[in-house]
Amino acid sequence: MAKERVIQFGEGGFLRGFVDYFLYKLNEKGVWEGKVVIVQPIEKGMCDMLMQQNCEYNLYLRGIEKGEVINERTHIDVISRCVNPYTENDEYMKLAENPDFRFIVSNTTEAGIEYLGTEKLEDKPAKSYPSKLTQLLYKRFTLGLPGFILLPCELIDDNGDNLKKCVLKYAELWNLGDDFIRWINEENDFCNTLVDRIVTGYPKDEAEKLWEEIGYKDNLLDTAEIFHLWVIGGHHEDELPFNKAGYNIVWTDDVKPYKRRKVRILNGGHTSMVLGAYLYGLTTVGECLKDETVSAFLKKCIFDEIIPTLGNTQTDIDFGNAVLERFSNPFIKHQLLSIALNSVSKFQVRVLPTILEYKEKFGVYPPALTFSMAALIAFYRTDNANDGEEIVKFMKTASVSEILKREDYWQKDLSDMIPLVREYYDLIEKKGMAEAYKAVLN
């Protein structure tokens, strides 16, 4: 049997539909051999459910690739066991003793990488993920064993750097000594990463149909799109031969340009499209791509306005085309209102930087993206806006100029945009969304 090589903090659908799938495939293709041990990162989790199924489950990858509909099932058995540090802490700490472990993977949600500063080394276990990790690393160090390659998948900027900062803070809080701190710095590689795959998780609406297809009941069924990209700040292909196995995993010195492309094109495309499309009467991303007007608007945003600010490389254009294919995935019912959650902060991060860079580069504001700001204001006038209480209340009644002057919303005063945004906003209010779209597209 293959040796246990990977410790994984997190047992949810994302890691099982992304990392565990790749590790399973490396085994299957014979380019690497190893098993995963899952650590349940919070008190209530899925450890028991996993153990009841011998940690095996089926993953369906579904979507459109190069115009072809793909629906592929994989039975995954790369996980050897699941350890719950809340009920079997000795078993958890014992993981430090195994010299075969080389990788630590995690997805403990965006809030998981945090320094609380209230825990003790003796806690069984400590509360936060970084404090649990520090307990394990310190034991490893005291045994004189080598460190790890850490691949955090949490969706925060510089996830590896931030995880390392937290670990070093716990090392100081607990007075674990200079030698341990040196060991952390020299023996471990905390890689920054960017993960990109829509994992739709347990398919409750079609579970029974799929069980029939499989031939038994699988309570851990997982579903995801075909597309995948994993950008890792580091160079460990020799130890994890993802490229050799044919996967879209990029080893690099700098994750930032990949992150910028993904946030601007994929997330920016979503945010600039959904609010206007909702006011136009649509409810899902799939409907948007089927609608001639809305899909033309999205293409204008991506190919005429977002990509030119990124540099218009073939890589950017290919990524833009892949995004359109992903948004058209017939297996994913992505609700516009769920993407619309907290749209003010999303717009500020995902769309506004493109608007401002476009203006700087070309001397004018990009019409479609600027129109999407007007659509955002019109959407917040409805009862469907879901955001912070203060934001919803203010946006509902404030004028266009008052909204654009809110530096706390946009990180700068957007007074210069007032005439164009107001013109588009008046058009939406007076003529309706269909006519307003026509005006922008012409």
C-alpha positions in Angstrom: 0.0 0.0 0.0 1.2 3.5 -0.8 2.7 5.5 2.0 0.9 8.5 3.6 2.5 11.5 2.2 0.0 14.4 2.5 -1.7 16.0 5.5 -4.8 17.8 4.5 -6.6 20.3 6.7 -10.2 20.3 5.4 -12.6 17.7 4.2 -15.1 19.7 2.2 -16.1 19.4 -1.4 -13.5 21.8 -2.8 -10.4 20.0 -1.7 -12.0 16.6 -2.6 -12.9 17.9 -6.1 -9.6 19.7 -6.7 -6.4 18.6 -4.8 -7.5 15.0 -4.0 -8.6 14.5 -7.6 -5.1 15.5 -8.9 -3.3 13.3 -6.3 -5.5 10.4 -7.2 -4.7 10.9 -10.8 -0.9 11.1 -10.1 -1.2 7.7 -8.5 -3.3 6.3 -11.3 -0.8 7.5 -13.9 2.0 6.0 -12.0 4.1 9.2 -11.8 3.8 9.5 -8.0 2.7 7.3 -5.1 1.0 8.5 -2.0 -2.0 8.7 0.3 -3.7 11.6 2.0 -4.6 11.9 5.7 -7.4 14.4 6.4 -7.4 16.5 9.5 -10.8 17.9 10.5 -10.1 21.6 11.1 -13.2 22.5 13.1 -15.1 20.7 15.9 -18.1 19.9 13.7 -17.1 18.2 10.5 -17.3 15.3 8.1 -14.7 12.9 9.6 -17.3 10.3 10.7 -19.1 10.4 7.4 -15.8 9.9 5.6 -14.7 7.0 7.8 -18.1 5.3 7.3 -17.4 5.2 3.5 -13.8 4.1 4.0 -12.9 7.7 2.8 -13.9 6.8 -0.7 -16.3 8.8 -2.9 -17.3 9.6 -6.5 -16.5 12.9 -8.3 -18.4 14.0 -11.4 -16.5 16.5 -13.6 -19.0 18.1 -16.0 -19.0 20.9 -18.5 -18.1 22.1 -22.0 -14.5 21.7 -23.3 -13.7 22.9 -26.8 -17.4 22.8 -27.6 -17.9 19.2 -26.4 -20.1 18.3 -23.4 -18.1 16.3 -20.9 -19.6 14.3 -18.0 -16.9 12.1 -16.4 -17.1 10.1 -13.2 -14.0 9.2 -11.1 -14.1 6.9 -8.0 -11.5 8.5 -5.7 -9.7 6.4 -3.0 -6.6 8.5 -2.4 -7.6 9.3 1.3 -6.4 6.7 3.7 -8.1 8.0 6.9 -9.5 11.0 8.6 -8.3 12.3 12.0 -10.4 14.5 14.3 -8.1 16.4 16.6 -11.0 17.3 18.9 -11.7 13.6 19.8 -8.3 12.0 19.0 -5.7 14.6 19.7 -2.9 12.0 20.3 -3.5 10.5 16.9 -3.3 14.0 15.4 0.0 14.8 17.1 1.3 11.4 16.1 1.2 12.6 12.4 4.4 14.6 13.2 6.3 11.4 13.8 5.9 10.0 10.3 9.0 11.0 8.2 7.1 10.1 5.0 4.8 13.1 5.3 6.1 15.9 2.9 3.1 18.1 2.0 0.5 20.0 4.0 -2.6 21.2 2.1 -5.4 23.3 3.5 -8.7 24.9 2.8 -10.1 26.2 6.0 -12.2 29.0 4.3 -11.0 32.6 4.0 -11.4 33.2 7.7 -9.3 30.1 8.6 -5.9 31.7 8.4 -6.1 33.9 11.5 -4.0 34.6 14.5 -6.1 34.6 17.7 -3.3 34.8 20.2 -5.5 33.3 23.0 -4.4 29.6 22.6 -1.8 27.7 24.5 0.7 25.1 23.2 -0.9 22.6 25.7 -4.4 23.0 24.2 -5.8 19.7 22.8 -6.2 21.0 20.1 -5.6 24.8 19.8 -8.5 26.6 18.2 -7.3 28.2 14.9 -5.9 26.4 12.0 -2.4 28.1 12.2 -2.2 27.3 16.0 -3.0 23.6 15.4 -0.4 23.7 12.6 2.2 25.2 14.9 1.6 22.5 17.5 2.3 19.9 14.8 5.3 21.7 13.4 6.9 22.1 16.8 6.5 18.4 17.6 8.1 17.6 14.2 11.0 20.0 15.0 11.6 18.4 18.4 11.9 15.0 16.7 14.6 16.3 14.4 12.6 15.5 11.3 12.6 17.6 8.0 9.9 20.2 7.3 7.1 20.4 4.8 6.0 22.0 1.5 2.8 23.8 2.5 0.1 24.5 -0.2 -2.7 26.5 1.4 -5.8 26.9 -0.9 -7.6 29.5 1.0 -8.8 32.4 -1.2 -6.9 35.2 0.3 -4.0 37.2 -1.1 -0.6 35.8 -0.3 -2.1 32.8 1.5 1.3 31.1 2.1 2.9 34.3 3.4 0.0 34.9 5.8 -0.1 31.4 7.1 3.6 31.5 7.8 3.3 34.9 9.6 0.6 33.4 11.9 2.8 30.3 12.7 5.7 32.6 13.5 3.5 34.7 15.8 2.4 31.5 17.7 6.1 30.5 17.9 6.8 33.8 19.7 3.7 33.7 21.8 4.6 30.2 23.1 8.3 31.0 23.5 9.3 28.1 21.2 12.8 29.4 20.7 15.1 30.8 18.0 16.0 27.3 16.7 12.4 26.5 16.0 11.9 29.8 14.2 15.0 29.1 12.1 13.7 25.6 11.3 10.3 27.1 10.2 12.2 29.5 7.9 14.8 27.2 6.5 13.1 23.7 6.4 9.6 24.6 5.2 8.2 26.2 2.1 5.0 28.1 2.6 3.8 28.5 -1.0 1.4 31.2 -2.1 -1.2 29.7 -4.4 -4.2 30.6 -6.6 -6.9 27.9 -7.1 -9.5 28.1 -9.9 -12.2 25.6 -10.3 -16.0 25.9 -9.7 -16.7 23.0 -7.3 -20.5 22.6 -7.0 -20.3 20.0 -4.2 -23.0 17.5 -3.2 -25.7 17.4 -5.9 -28.7 17.0 -3.7 -31.3 17.5 -6.6 -29.8 14.6 -8.6 -28.2 12.4 -5.9 -30.6 9.5 -6.2 -30.3 9.4 -10.0 -26.5 9.3 -9.7 -26.6 6.7 -6.9 -28.6 4.5 -9.4 -25.9 5.1 -12.0 -23.1 4.2 -9.6 -24.9 1.2 -8.1 -24.8 2.2 -4.4 -25.5 5.2 -2.1 -22.7 7.7 -1.9 -23.2 10.4 0.8 -20.0 12.1 -0.2 -20.8 12.6 -3.9 -19.0 15.6 -5.3 -19.4 17.6 -8.5 -17.2 20.2 -10.2 -16.6 21.8 -13.6 -13.9 20.4 -16.0 -11.8 23.6 -16.0 -8.9 23.7 -13.5 -6.0 26.0 -12.8 -3.6 25.8 -9.8 -0.9 28.4 -9.7 1.8 27.6 -7.0 4.5 30.0 -5.9 7.4 27.6 -5.8 9.1 24.9 -7.9 8.4 21.3 -6.7 7.4 19.5 -9.9 10.2 17.0 -9.1 8.3 16.0 -6.0 4.7 16.5 -7.3 4.8 15.9 -11.0 1.5 17.6 -11.9 2.8 18.8 -15.3 4.1 15.4 -16.2 0.6 14.0 -15.6 -0.8 16.7 -18.0 -2.5 19.0 -15.5 -2.8 22.8 -15.7 -0.7 23.5 -12.7 1.7 26.4 -12.9 4.9 26.5 -10.8 6.1 30.1 -10.7 8.0 32.7 -8.7 5.1 35.1 -8.7 1.4 34.3 -8.4 0.2 37.9 -8.6 -0.2 38.3 -12.5 -2.3 35.1 -12.6 -4.4 36.3 -9.7 -4.9 39.7 -11.4 -6.0 38.0 -14.7 -8.5 35.7 -12.8 -10.0 38.4 -10.6 -10.3 40.9 -13.5 -11.7 38.6 -16.2 -13.6 35.9 -14.3 -14.8 37.7 -11.2 -14.9 41.1 -12.9 -16.9 39.6 -15.8 -19.4 38.1 -13.3 -19.8 41.3 -11.3 -20.1 43.7 -14.3 -22.8 41.4 -15.8 -25.1 40.1 -13.1 -26.8 43.2 -11.7 -27.9 44.6 -15.1 -28.9 41.1 -16.2 -31.1 40.7 -13.1 -32.8 44.0 -13.7 -33.3 42.8 -17.3 -35.3 39.8 -16.0 -32.8 36.9 -15.9 -32.0 34.7 -12.9 -28.9 32.5 -13.7 -25.5 32.9 -15.4 -26.5 30.2 -17.9 -29.6 32.3 -19.0 -27.3 35.3 -19.5 -25.0 33.4 -21.9 -28.0 32.2 -23.9 -29.4 35.8 -24.2 -28.1 37.6 -27.2 -28.1 41.0 -25.6 -26.6 40.1 -22.2 -23.9 37.9 -23.7 -22.9 40.6 -26.2 -22.6 43.0 -23.2 -20.4 40.5 -21.3 -18.2 40.0 -24.4 -17.8 43.8 -24.7 -16.8 44.0 -21.1 -14.2 41.2 -21.3 -12.7 41.6 -24.8 -13.1 45.3 -25.5 -12.5 46.7 -22.0 -10.9 44.3 -19.4 -8.4 42.4 -21.6 -7.0 45.6 -23.2 -6.0 46.9 -19.8 -4.2 43.6 -19.0 -2.1 43.8 -22.1 -4.2 42.0 -24.7 -2.0 38.9 -24.8 -3.1 35.7 -26.4 -3.0 34.1 -22.9 -5.5 36.8 -21.7 -7.8 36.2 -24.8 -7.7 32.4 -24.3 -8.6 32.9 -20.6 -11.5 35.1 -21.6 -12.8 32.5 -24.1 -12.4 29.8 -21.4 -14.5 32.0 -19.0 -17.3 32.2 -21.5 -17.3 28.5 -21.9 -17.3 28.0 -18.1 -20.2 30.5 -17.7 -22.2 28.5 -20.3 -21.8 25.2 -18.4 -25.2 23.6 -18.6 -24.6 21.6 -15.4 -24.1 24.7 -13.2 -27.1 26.7 -12.1 -25.4 29.8 -10.8 -28.0 32.2 -9.4 -27.4 35.9 -10.2 -28.6 36.9 -6.7 -26.0 34.8 -5.0 -23.3 36.4 -7.1 -24.8 39.8 -6.3 -24.1 39.4 -2.5 -21.9 42.3 -1.2 -21.7 43.9 -4.7 -20.2 47.2 -3.5 -17.0 45.7 -2.2 -16.9 43.2 -5.0 -17.2 46.0 -7.6 -14.4 48.0 -5.9 -12.0 45.0 -6.0 -13.0 43.3 -9.3 -14.3 46.0 -11.7 -13.2 49.5 -10.6 -9.4 49.0 -11.1 -10.1 48.1 -14.7 -12.3 51.2 -15.2 -9.6 53.5 -13.8 -6.7 51.8 -15.7 -8.7 52.0 -19.0 -9.3 55.7 -18.4 -5.6 56.2 -17.8 -4.6 54.2 -20.8 -7.2 55.4 -23.4 -8.3 58.8 -22.1 -12.0 57.8 -21.8 -14.1 55.7 -19.4 -14.9 52.2 -20.8 -18.6 52.4 -21.7 -19.8 48.9 -20.7 -18.0 48.7 -17.3 -19.1 52.3 -16.5 -22.6 51.3 -17.4 -22.3 48.4 -15.0 -21.7 51.0 -12.2 -25.1 52.6 -13.1 -26.7 49.2 -13.1 -25.3 48.6 -9.6 -26.9 51.8 -8.4 -30.2 50.9 -10.0 -30.0 47.4 -8.5 -29.5 48.7 -5.0 -32.7 50.7 -5.3 -34.6 47.4 -5.4 -35.4 45.2 -2.4 -33.0 42.5 -3.6 -29.7 44.1 -2.6 -27.9 42.0 0.0 -25.1 43.8 1.7 -24.1 45.5 4.9 -27.1 47.3 6.5 -25.6 50.7 6.3 -24.6 50.3 2.6 -28.1 49.0 1.6 -29.8 51.9 3.4 -27.5 54.6 1.9 -27.5 53.2 -1.6 -31.3 53.0 -1.7 -31.9 56.7 -1.5 -28.6 58.6 -2.2 -28.0 60.4 -5.4 -25.6 59.2 -8.1 -23.1 61.9 -7.1 -23.4 61.2 -3.4 -22.7 57.5 -4.1 -19.6 58.1 -6.3 -18.1 60.5 -3.7 -18.0 57.7 -1.0 -14.3 57.2 -0.6 -14.9 54.5 2.0 -16.8 52.5 -0.6 -14.5 52.9 -3.6 -11.1 53.8 -1.9 -11.2 57.1 -3.8 -13.5 59.9 -4.8 -15.1 59.1 -8.2 -16.6 62.5 -8.9 -15.0 62.5 -12.3 -17.3 59.6 -13.3 -20.6 61.3 -12.2 -21.8 62.7 -15.6 -21.4 59.4 -17.5 -22.8 57.2 -14.7 -25.7 59.6 -14.2 -26.5 59.5 -18.0 -26.6 55.7 -18.0 -28.5 55.6 -14.7 -31.2 58.0 -16.1 -31.4 55.8 -19.2 -32.0 52.7 -17.1 -34.6 54.5 -15.0 -36.5 56.1 -17.8 -36.3 53.7 -20.7 -35.7 50.3 -18.9 -32.9 47.9 -19.1 -33.5 46.6 -22.6 -33.2 50.1 -24.2 -30.3 51.0 -22.0 -28.4 47.9 -23.1 -29.0 48.8 -26.8 -27.6 52.3 -26.2 -24.3 50.9 -24.7 -23.9 48.1 -27.3 -24.4 50.6 -30.1 
